[in-house]
Each structure stands twice: as C-alpha cells, then as structure tokens.
Amino acid sequence: MAFVQSNNVLDVTFEASRTFFHQKLEQMRVNRARRKVYKQTRSELISLNDRELADLGIPRASIRRIAMEAAYDC
C-alpha cells in the first residue's frame, strides 16, 4: 500500500474545509442531543402535579432552570 503525500494548495484547502465541516457537523449533533435532553426533562417535570413537585422540592417556576442544567451543565 502506497501513500502519496501532496503539498498542493488545493489539497490542503480541501482537507481544511473538510475538517471544518466535520467539526460543525459534530457540533450540530451535540446541540441536537442536548436540546433533546432539555425538552425531555422539561416535559417530564411539567407533567408532574404540584404535590409531586413539592415532594421533590422543586418549585414549578424552576422547571426551566433545572432542564437547562440537565442539558447544558449551566
């Protein structure tokens, strides 16, 4: 198996843009996964009644903050 090393400017530019694209794609995947955790956590907490939230020590006004912390480590 032979490897060809190219110093062509076009090859270097292509490789750099490919890396940039993959980084952006990975960031989009991470953001989508975090958003899913946020939405699921928020949905589950909203579905609880006031008594269940009180048992957990969670005021209804804190649901958004708790979901943000769960998803984004804020």
Beta strands, then each sheet from edge to edge (+ up, - down):
end
